[in-house]
Amino acid sequence: GCTLYTTPLDDAFGTLLVHPRRADSPTAPPFEPGRVPWPSAKEVRAPAGSVVLLDQGTWHAATPMRRAGHRYFFAFFVRRAGLGPTKRRDEHTAQALTDHPALARAYGAP
């Protein structure tokens, strides 16, 4: 999976926490979901415009924002060529493009 963060990963907007693991490790949660803090969490900080790549089995979370506003990011998945089309769609995308003309232009809408 790939995530493009349009806001920074910092104290104000929140940082990304990841649980490091080996590629052949089990993908089950390493700790009880919702446990804070994770004993082995690694914190990722990055400027706005950064892309974070994660293996599909990487446990991750974002720390709470400490400022008013919204955290913005775009997430997408890379998959093997030759697979059929995915059926997963976010039903809010079309409305977001309608509500935000600058976002619509960035995606090639008229």
C-alpha positions in Angstrom: 0.0 0.0 0.0 1.1 3.6 -0.7 0.0 6.7 1.2 0.6 10.2 0.1 0.4 12.6 3.0 -0.6 16.1 2.0 -0.2 17.3 5.6 3.0 16.6 7.6 3.5 13.7 9.9 4.5 15.7 12.9 3.3 16.7 16.4 0.6 19.0 15.2 -1.0 16.7 12.6 0.0 13.4 14.2 2.7 10.9 13.4 2.5 7.5 11.9 3.3 4.5 14.2 4.4 1.2 12.6 5.1 -2.2 14.0 8.3 -3.5 12.4 8.3 -7.1 11.4 10.0 -9.6 9.1 8.4 -10.3 5.7 7.8 -13.9 6.8 6.3 -12.9 10.2 2.6 -13.7 10.9 0.2 -10.8 10.1 -1.9 -11.2 13.2 -1.9 -8.2 15.5 1.2 -8.2 17.6 -0.7 -6.6 20.5 -4.3 -6.1 21.5 -5.8 -3.6 19.0 -6.3 -0.2 20.5 -3.4 -0.6 23.0 -1.5 2.6 23.5 1.4 2.8 23.3 2.7 -0.3 21.4 5.8 -1.6 23.2 7.8 -1.7 19.9 6.2 1.0 17.9 8.4 3.0 15.6 7.4 6.6 14.9 7.5 8.0 11.3 7.8 11.7 10.9 7.9 13.3 7.4 7.1 16.6 5.6 3.9 17.2 3.7 4.1 15.6 0.3 5.8 12.4 1.6 4.8 9.0 0.3 4.9 6.1 2.7 5.0 2.5 1.4 3.8 -0.3 3.6 3.5 -4.1 3.1 -0.1 -5.1 3.3 0.5 -6.9 6.6 2.2 -3.9 8.4 0.3 -2.9 11.5 0.1 0.9 11.6 -1.8 3.7 13.2 -1.7 7.5 13.4 -1.3 9.5 16.7 -4.1 12.0 17.4 -3.9 15.5 16.0 -3.1 18.3 18.4 -4.5 21.1 16.4 -7.8 21.9 14.8 -8.5 20.9 11.2 -8.2 17.8 9.2 -5.4 15.3 8.3 -5.3 14.7 4.5 -3.9 11.8 2.7 -4.5 9.7 -0.4 -4.1 5.9 0.0 -3.7 3.5 -2.9 -2.6 -0.1 -3.4 -0.2 -1.6 -5.9 -1.0 -5.1 -7.1 0.3 -7.7 -9.4 -0.4 -7.2 -13.2 -3.0 -9.5 -14.7 -5.4 -9.5 -11.7 -9.0 -8.6 -12.3 -10.4 -5.2 -11.4 -11.0 -4.6 -7.7 -14.5 -4.2 -6.4 -13.6 -1.9 -3.5 -14.6 1.7 -4.0 -14.9 4.6 -1.6 -18.4 5.9 -2.1 -17.3 9.4 -0.8 -14.8 10.1 -3.6 -17.2 11.4 -6.1 -18.8 13.8 -3.6 -15.3 15.0 -2.4 -14.4 15.9 -6.0 -17.7 17.8 -6.4 -17.2 19.7 -3.1 -13.6 20.6 -3.8 -12.9 22.0 -7.3 -9.1 22.2 -6.7 -9.1 18.5 -5.8 -11.2 17.7 -8.9 -8.8 19.6 -11.2 -5.9 17.6 -9.6 -7.6 14.4 -10.6 -8.2 15.6 -14.2 -11.9 16.6 -13.9 -13.1 19.5 -15.9 
